[in-house]
Amino acid sequence: MTFFNIVAIAVLSSCCTLFILWCVYRFLLRSRLETLFMQEMDSIRADFEKGLLETGEELIPDFRDALAEAFAEEAEAFLPEFRKEVSQGFKEAGEELLPEYRQEVQEAFEAALVQVLSGKLVEKTALTVAKTGTNLVGTGLDLLFGKSPGNRKSE
């Protein structure tokens, strides 16, 4: 046998071995290996999810505290500027609306006075003034004529 024959037999033997191994894998081992692989992946996935949940449960309170603290710091830093802007906005709105508001209040006050003065209050006041004036004149006349003011009857 020559070197070439030995190499050819070795190559042919290797090819036959590879073909047999491929057939064994393809028809016998593949489905079993895929099943084992999927079981192992499910186990790894379950372990990963469990670890992730445990880590999340441990980190979330710290994260919430840190977030609340950072939010409070930002709010404290922003609050003076916010107050200044709100105050300025109220002042601008007040300056813009105050003349119109004053005019409306003045008109409403004048309308209320006119309504009150034109109604029963004026009549009642006039009657009271008339009675008081009449009583004063009557008392004065009684004193002039020497009559006692207590004997007079109110009308």
BAPADO-95078 format. One record per atom (N, C-alpha, C): residue number from 0; y, x, z. Coordinates in Angstrom, 3 decimals, padded with zeros to 6 digits. Each point is the difference from the previous one (the first is absolute). Layout:
BEGIN
(NUM; (Y; X; Z))
...
***
This chain:
BEGIN
(0; (-001.166; 000.816; 000.000))
(0; (001.166; -000.816; 000.000))
(0; (001.241; 000.868; 000.000))
(1; (000.861; -000.475; -000.753))
(1; (001.234; 000.746; -000.154))
(1; (001.059; -000.582; 000.911))
(2; (001.050; 000.746; 000.122))
(2; (001.107; -000.412; 000.843))
(2; (000.571; -001.325; -000.461))
(3; (000.078; -000.175; -001.297))
(3; (000.541; -001.222; -000.565))
(3; (-000.877; -001.184; 000.367))
(4; (-001.323; 000.147; -000.037))
(4; (-000.907; -001.085; 000.356))
(4; (000.141; -000.349; 001.482))
(5; (000.174; 001.009; 000.824))
(5; (000.132; -000.246; 001.438))
(5; (001.289; -000.767; 000.278))
(6; (001.090; 000.365; -000.642))
(6; (001.285; -000.685; 000.177))
(6; (-000.109; -001.427; -000.533))
(7; (-000.665; -000.193; -001.125))
(7; (-000.138; -001.335; -000.582))
(7; (-000.812; -000.881; 000.927))
(8; (-001.081; 000.513; 000.568))
(8; (-000.829; -000.795; 000.910))
(8; (000.799; -000.324; 001.263))
(9; (000.785; 000.943; 000.494))
(9; (000.810; -000.231; 001.197))
(9; (001.052; -001.071; -000.257))
(10; (000.630; 000.054; -001.156))
(10; (001.022; -001.001; -000.344))
(10; (-000.659; -001.361; -000.155))
(11; (-001.152; -000.060; -000.699))
(11; (-000.707; -001.260; -000.206))
(11; (-000.465; -000.561; 001.338))
(12; (-000.500; 000.858; 000.862))
(12; (-000.452; -000.437; 001.317))
(12; (001.176; -000.536; 000.809))
(13; (001.145; 000.662; -000.054))
(13; (001.189; -000.453; 000.728))
(13; (000.475; -001.342; -000.530))
(14; (-000.035; -000.173; -001.317))
(14; (000.432; -001.275; -000.580))
(14; (-000.938; -001.116; 000.425))
(15; (-001.315; 000.253; -000.024))
(15; (-000.959; -001.021; 000.429))
(15; (000.203; -000.333; 001.471))
(16; (000.272; 000.991; 000.825))
(16; (000.231; -000.218; 001.423))
(16; (001.255; -000.853; 000.203))
(17; (001.052; 000.327; -000.725))
(17; (001.244; -000.789; 000.095))
(17; (-000.224; -001.436; -000.446))
(18; (-000.767; -000.208; -001.072))
(18; (-000.268; -001.349; -000.480))
(18; (-000.801; -000.776; 001.028))
(19; (-001.012; 000.617; 000.591))
(19; (-000.830; -000.676; 001.007))
(19; (000.852; -000.338; 001.225))
(20; (000.824; 000.947; 000.442))
(20; (000.872; -000.263; 001.147))
(20; (000.997; -001.119; -000.299))
(21; (000.522; -000.018; -001.219))
(21; (000.938; -001.073; -000.373))
(21; (-000.703; -001.350; 000.027))
(22; (-001.237; -000.072; -000.517))
(22; (-000.765; -001.251; 000.002))
(22; (-000.293; -000.450; 001.429))
(23; (-000.381; 000.931; 000.870))
(23; (-000.280; -000.336; 001.398))
(23; (001.276; -000.532; 000.658))
(24; (001.116; 000.687; -000.249))
(24; (001.274; -000.450; 000.572))
(24; (000.369; -001.370; -000.542))
(25; (-000.052; -000.137; -001.296))
(25; (000.471; -001.225; -000.658))
(25; (-000.824; -001.205; 000.413))
(26; (-001.311; 000.121; 000.037))
(26; (-000.848; -001.163; 000.212))
(26; (-000.508; -000.149; 001.431))
(27; (-000.006; 001.046; 000.781))
(27; (-000.544; -000.094; 001.348))
(27; (001.050; 000.205; 001.092))
(28; (000.828; 001.002; -000.130))
(28; (000.899; 000.373; 001.090))
(28; (001.378; -000.654; -000.048))
(29; (000.476; -000.311; -001.144))
(29; (001.397; -000.454; -000.160))
(29; (000.287; -001.239; 000.830))
(30; (-000.798; -001.044; -000.125))
(30; (000.277; -001.237; 000.738))
(30; (-000.071; 000.228; 001.509))
(31; (-000.980; 000.803; 000.446))
(31; (-000.124; 000.294; 001.432))
(31; (001.194; 000.823; 000.481))
(32; (000.439; 000.980; -000.774))
(32; (001.155; 000.820; 000.379))
(32; (001.293; -000.819; -000.003))
(33; (000.138; -000.902; -000.965))
(33; (001.196; -000.853; -000.030))
(33; (000.028; -000.920; 001.212))
(34; (-001.152; -000.546; 000.389))
(34; (-000.068; -000.857; 001.188))
(34; (000.380; 000.786; 001.244))
(35; (-000.558; 001.176; 000.148))
(35; (000.330; 000.853; 001.148))
(35; (001.482; 000.394; -000.015))
(36; (000.507; 000.305; -001.194))
(36; (001.409; 000.364; -000.136))
(36; (000.899; -001.160; 000.419))
(37; (-000.317; -001.213; -000.443))
(37; (000.823; -001.166; 000.343))
(37; (-000.065; -000.292; 001.497))
(38; (-001.193; 000.159; 000.593))
(38; (-000.119; -000.204; 001.447))
(38; (000.851; 001.020; 000.757))
(39; (-000.078; 001.225; -000.432))
(39; (000.784; 001.060; 000.646))
(39; (001.497; -000.249; -000.186))
(40; (000.412; -000.467; -001.179))
(40; (001.420; -000.303; -000.254))
(40; (000.467; -001.167; 000.865))
(41; (-000.852; -001.025; 000.148))
(41; (000.359; -001.122; 000.872))
(41; (000.155; 000.470; 001.442))
(42; (-000.894; 000.879; 000.427))
(42; (000.086; 000.539; 001.350))
(42; (001.288; 000.820; 000.171))
(43; (000.288; 000.833; -000.980))
(43; (001.225; 000.812; 000.062))
(43; (001.237; -000.893; -000.023))
(44; (-000.008; -001.052; -000.841))
(44; (001.124; -000.927; -000.087))
(44; (000.206; -000.713; 001.338))
(45; (-001.107; -000.462; 000.618))
(45; (000.100; -000.681; 001.293))
(45; (000.548; 000.954; 001.063))
(46; (-000.491; 001.238; 000.015))
(46; (000.504; 000.987; 000.956))
(46; (001.479; 000.295; -000.244))
(47; (000.378; 000.092; -001.263))
(47; (001.398; 000.272; -000.342))
(47; (000.901; -001.151; 000.447))
(48; (-000.422; -001.235; -000.285))
(48; (000.807; -001.153; 000.399))
(48; (000.111; -000.089; 001.514))
(49; (-001.119; 000.256; 000.699))
(49; (000.018; -000.025; 001.461))
(49; (000.954; 001.066; 000.534))
(50; (-000.106; 001.211; -000.542))
(50; (000.892; 001.075; 000.426))
(50; (001.457; -000.309; -000.316))
(51; (000.226; -000.589; -001.163))
(51; (001.365; -000.362; -000.378))
(51; (000.566; -001.050; 000.950))
(52; (-000.794; -001.017; 000.335))
(52; (000.463; -001.030; 000.938))
(52; (000.264; 000.584; 001.382))
(53; (-000.889; 000.863; 000.470))
(53; (000.199; 000.620; 001.312))
(53; (001.255; 000.856; 000.009))
(54; (000.192; 000.748; -001.060))
(54; (001.196; 000.837; -000.101))
(54; (001.253; -000.870; -000.048))
(55; (-000.071; -001.072; -000.774))
(55; (001.133; -000.917; -000.076))
(55; (000.316; -000.625; 001.340))
(56; (-001.051; -000.413; 000.732))
(56; (000.220; -000.597; 001.315))
(56; (000.611; 001.001; 000.973))
(57; (-000.338; 001.262; -000.153))
(57; (000.575; 001.026; 000.861))
(57; (001.434; 000.338; -000.399))
(58; (000.282; -000.003; -001.295))
(58; (001.311; 000.444; -000.478))
(58; (001.048; -001.106; -000.042))
(59; (-000.419; -001.243; -000.160))
(59; (000.965; -001.088; -000.172))
(59; (000.927; -000.144; 001.208))
(60; (-000.490; 000.019; 001.249))
(60; (000.965; -000.118; 001.117))
(60; (001.032; 001.128; 000.001))
(61; (-000.458; 001.230; -000.244))
(61; (000.953; 001.114; -000.059))
(61; (000.977; -000.184; -001.153))
(62; (-000.514; -000.450; -001.135))
(62; (000.851; -000.224; -001.163))
(62; (001.018; -001.095; 000.286))
(63; (-000.437; -001.076; 000.650))
(63; (000.924; -001.091; 000.333))
(63; (001.092; 000.490; 000.945))
(64; (-000.407; 000.770; 001.011))
(64; (000.988; 000.536; 000.943))
(64; (000.999; 000.907; -000.705))
(65; (-000.519; 000.873; -000.849))
(65; (000.888; 000.918; -000.729))
(65; (000.916; -000.775; -000.940))
(66; (-000.552; -001.015; -000.646))
(66; (000.798; -000.807; -000.921))
(66; (001.075; -000.773; 000.756))
(67; (-000.365; -000.579; 001.142))
(67; (000.981; -000.747; 000.800))
(67; (001.106; 000.922; 000.500))
(68; (-000.387; 001.188; 000.429))
(68; (000.990; 000.960; 000.474))
(68; (000.938; 000.436; -001.124))
(69; (-000.583; 000.269; -001.165))
(69; (000.828; 000.402; -001.144))
(69; (000.915; -001.139; -000.424))
(70; (-000.517; -001.218; 000.030))
(70; (000.819; -001.158; -000.363))
(70; (001.150; -000.174; 000.984))
(71; (-000.297; 000.164; 001.290))
(71; (001.050; -000.131; 001.016))
(71; (001.066; 001.072; -000.191))
(72; (-000.427; 001.228; -000.294))
(72; (000.969; 001.075; -000.231))
(72; (000.869; -000.295; -001.218))
(73; (-000.622; -000.468; -001.068))
(73; (000.768; -000.324; -001.204))
(73; (000.946; -001.170; 000.256))
(74; (-000.476; -000.973; 000.757))
(74; (000.857; -001.155; 000.312))
(74; (001.194; 000.440; 000.846))
(75; (-000.244; 000.864; 000.972))
(75; (001.092; 000.498; 000.836))
(75; (001.005; 000.793; -000.832))
(76; (-000.508; 000.766; -000.951))
(76; (000.903; 000.773; -000.858))
(76; (000.773; -000.913; -000.949))
(77; (-000.615; -001.060; -000.433))
(77; (000.614; -000.899; -000.972))
(77; (000.886; -001.052; 000.660))
(78; (-000.264; -000.319; 001.277))
(78; (000.699; -001.096; 000.680))
(78; (001.515; 000.154; 000.036))
(79; (000.569; 001.158; 000.333))
(79; (001.472; 000.083; -000.002))
(79; (000.613; -000.277; -001.370))
(80; (-000.623; 000.543; -001.028))
(80; (000.508; -000.251; -001.353))
(80; (-000.118; -001.475; -000.355))
(81; (-001.131; -000.613; 000.377))
(81; (-000.213; -001.421; -000.275))
(81; (001.043; -000.847; 000.727))
(82; (000.214; 000.316; 001.285))
(82; (001.005; -000.749; 000.762))
(82; (001.383; 000.148; -000.621))
(83; (000.326; 001.211; -000.419))
(83; (001.307; 000.246; -000.614))
(83; (000.151; -000.824; -001.278))
(84; (-001.035; -000.004; -000.826))
(84; (000.064; -000.753; -001.255))
(84; (000.091; -001.496; 000.252))
(85; (-000.775; -000.495; 000.973))
(85; (000.050; -001.434; 000.313))
(85; (001.370; -000.364; 000.548))
(86; (000.529; 000.836; 000.892))
(86; (001.318; -000.254; 000.569))
(86; (001.071; -000.008; -001.088))
(87; (-000.075; 000.973; -000.886))
(87; (000.957; 000.064; -001.109))
(87; (-000.128; -001.229; -000.890))
(88; (-001.226; -000.424; -000.244))
(88; (-000.219; -001.198; -000.818))
(88; (000.590; -001.241; 000.649))
(89; (-000.177; -000.137; 001.332))
(89; (000.579; -001.144; 000.691))
(89; (001.522; 000.050; -000.047))
(90; (000.563; 001.193; 000.182))
(90; (001.459; 000.120; -000.049))
(90; (000.531; -000.379; -001.371))
(91; (-000.653; 000.513; -001.035))
(91; (000.445; -000.325; -001.360))
(91; (-000.124; -001.494; -000.269))
(92; (-001.106; -000.592; 000.423))
(92; (-000.180; -001.442; -000.201))
(92; (001.042; -000.778; 000.792))
(93; (000.286; 000.451; 001.243))
(93; (001.009; -000.677; 000.817))
(93; (001.378; 000.101; -000.610))
(94; (000.346; 001.191; -000.492))
(94; (001.309; 000.172; -000.633))
(94; (000.123; -000.862; -001.257))
(95; (-001.085; -000.149; -000.680))
(95; (000.018; -000.787; -001.228))
(95; (000.073; -001.497; 000.301))
(96; (-000.719; -000.442; 001.047))
(96; (-000.102; -001.429; 000.269))
(96; (001.016; -000.507; 001.021))
(97; (000.611; 000.888; 000.790))
(97; (000.880; -000.431; 001.078))
(97; (001.205; -000.819; -000.475))
(98; (000.732; 000.392; -001.037))
(98; (001.138; -000.835; -000.417))
(98; (-000.419; -001.416; -000.388))
(99; (-001.088; -000.097; -000.733))
(99; (-000.484; -001.326; -000.405))
(99; (-000.433; -000.796; 001.234))
(100; (-000.669; 000.654; 000.952))
(100; (-000.452; -000.671; 001.220))
(100; (001.197; -000.472; 000.823))
(101; (000.998; 000.851; 000.134))
(101; (001.208; -000.387; 000.735))
(101; (000.660; -001.227; -000.633))
(102; (000.085; 000.018; -001.317))
(102; (000.608; -001.132; -000.713))
(102; (-000.794; -001.282; 000.248))
(103; (-001.325; 000.101; -000.053))
(103; (-000.828; -001.182; 000.232))
(103; (000.163; -000.506; 001.432))
(104; (000.036; 000.915; 000.969))
(104; (000.170; -000.404; 001.396))
(104; (001.355; -000.656; 000.198))
(105; (001.039; 000.577; -000.582))
(105; (001.343; -000.573; 000.138))
(105; (000.051; -001.395; -000.616))
(106; (-000.573; -000.163; -001.179))
(106; (-000.001; -001.310; -000.646))
(106; (-000.789; -001.014; 000.820))
(107; (-001.140; 000.424; 000.550))
(107; (-000.804; -000.908; 000.820))
(107; (000.737; -000.377; 001.275))
(108; (000.698; 000.967; 000.622))
(108; (000.761; -000.285; 001.209))
(108; (001.133; -000.974; -000.287))
(109; (000.696; 000.232; -001.101))
(109; (001.098; -000.906; -000.374))
(109; (-000.530; -001.400; -000.286))
(110; (-001.133; -000.082; -000.685))
(110; (-000.581; -001.314; -000.301))
(110; (-000.413; -000.699; 001.289))
(111; (-000.558; 000.749; 000.949))
(111; (-000.400; -000.600; 001.273))
(111; (001.221; -000.487; 000.771))
(112; (001.072; 000.791; 000.006))
(112; (001.225; -000.430; 000.701))
(112; (000.578; -001.261; -000.629))
(113; (000.024; -000.025; -001.310))
(113; (000.547; -001.179; -000.682))
(113; (-000.842; -001.221; 000.320))
(114; (-001.321; 000.187; 000.010))
(114; (-000.890; -001.118; 000.278))
(114; (000.179; -000.491; 001.439))
(115; (000.103; 000.942; 000.947))
(115; (000.157; -000.381; 001.399))
(115; (001.365; -000.642; 000.227))
(116; (001.028; 000.609; -000.576))
(116; (001.347; -000.512; 000.236))
(116; (000.265; -001.311; -000.718))
(117; (-000.689; -000.257; -001.052))
(117; (000.259; -001.237; -000.730))
(117; (-000.831; -001.154; 000.539))
(118; (-000.842; 000.235; 000.926))
(118; (-000.906; -001.034; 000.475))
(118; (000.439; -000.634; 001.293))
(119; (-000.973; -000.374; 000.794))
(119; (000.215; -000.739; 001.243))
(119; (000.696; 000.847; 001.062))
(120; (-000.159; 001.299; -000.073))
(120; (000.630; 000.858; 000.995))
(120; (001.522; -000.161; -000.030))
(121; (000.549; -000.073; -001.215))
(121; (001.450; -000.171; -000.128))
(121; (000.424; -001.353; 000.567))
(122; (-000.767; -001.043; -000.310))
(122; (000.348; -001.337; 000.508))
(122; (-000.079; -000.043; 001.527))
(123; (-001.058; 000.570; 000.538))
(123; (-000.187; 000.009; 001.453))
(123; (001.115; 000.793; 000.683))
(124; (000.346; 001.131; -000.590))
(124; (001.068; 000.812; 000.562))
(124; (001.334; -000.752; -000.068))
(125; (000.234; -000.661; -001.111))
(125; (001.257; -000.761; -000.136))
(125; (000.072; -001.126; 001.024))
(126; (-001.111; -000.697; 000.231))
(126; (-000.012; -001.074; 000.999))
(126; (000.244; 000.545; 001.401))
(127; (-000.630; 001.144; 000.300))
(127; (000.190; 000.617; 001.320))
(127; (001.457; 000.408; 000.183))
(128; (000.577; 000.599; -001.027))
(128; (001.410; 000.401; 000.086))
(128; (000.892; -001.232; 000.156))
(129; (-000.298; -001.048; -000.737))
(129; (000.820; -001.219; 000.094))
(129; (-000.091; -000.620; 001.393))
(130; (-001.219; -000.083; 000.564))
(130; (-000.164; -000.571; 001.337))
(130; (000.719; 000.847; 001.049))
(131; (-000.197; 001.307; -000.114))
(131; (000.649; 000.891; 000.965))
(131; (001.521; -000.126; -000.103))
(132; (000.496; -000.027; -001.219))
(132; (001.449; -000.136; -000.198))
(132; (000.508; -001.328; 000.540))
(133; (-000.732; -001.043; -000.231))
(133; (000.404; -001.319; 000.485))
(133; (-000.004; -000.032; 001.522))
(134; (-001.014; 000.554; 000.593))
(134; (-000.062; 000.037; 001.470))
(134; (001.166; 000.804; 000.580))
(135; (000.326; 001.129; -000.640))
(135; (001.113; 000.801; 000.493))
(135; (001.321; -000.768; -000.096))
(136; (000.204; -000.668; -001.127))
(136; (001.239; -000.777; -000.171))
(136; (000.047; -001.143; 001.015))
(137; (-001.145; -000.647; 000.167))
(137; (-000.050; -001.118; 000.969))
(137; (000.261; 000.478; 001.413))
(138; (-000.584; 001.126; 000.375))
(138; (000.204; 000.553; 001.336))
(138; (001.469; 000.393; 000.179))
(139; (000.544; 000.590; -001.046))
(139; (001.408; 000.371; 000.075))
(139; (000.895; -001.225; 000.164))
(140; (-000.265; -001.063; -000.737))
(140; (000.792; -001.235; 000.131))
(140; (-000.179; -000.631; 001.372))
(141; (-001.231; 000.022; 000.499))
(141; (-000.234; -000.558; 001.340))
(141; (000.813; 000.744; 001.051))
(142; (000.051; 001.313; -000.154))
(142; (000.777; 000.783; 000.954))
(142; (001.499; -000.305; -000.129))
(143; (000.453; -000.203; -001.216))
(143; (001.416; -000.337; -000.210))
(143; (000.353; -001.359; 000.624))
(144; (-000.889; -000.923; -000.109))
(144; (000.295; -001.332; 000.522))
(144; (-000.438; -000.158; 001.443))
(145; (-000.555; 001.036; 000.584))
(145; (-000.359; -000.035; 001.414))
(145; (-001.329; -000.636; 000.276))
(146; (-000.785; -000.152; -000.947))
(146; (-001.335; -000.564; 000.243))
(146; (-000.947; 001.137; 000.340))
(147; (-001.024; -000.331; 000.686))
(147; (-000.995; 001.009; 000.389))
(147; (-000.930; 000.251; -001.186))
(148; (-000.247; 001.279; -000.384))
(148; (-000.869; 000.288; -001.160))
(148; (-001.435; -000.386; 000.232))
(149; (-000.471; -000.134; 001.234))
(149; (-001.395; -000.321; 000.293))
(149; (-000.335; -001.443; -000.310))
(150; (000.982; -000.946; -000.067))
(150; (-000.249; -001.420; -000.232))
(150; (-000.234; -000.301; -001.470))
(151; (000.199; 000.940; -000.828))
(151; (-000.088; -000.240; -001.453))
(151; (-001.458; -000.012; -000.435))
(152; (-000.363; -000.886; -000.893))
(152; (-001.345; -000.114; -000.523))
(152; (-000.076; 000.705; -001.353))
(153; (-001.074; 000.724; -000.209))
(153; (-000.172; 000.685; -001.288))
(153; (-000.494; -000.967; -001.018))
(154; (000.553; 000.087; -001.175))
(154; (-000.384; -000.898; -001.066))
(154; (-000.810; 000.700; -001.023))
***
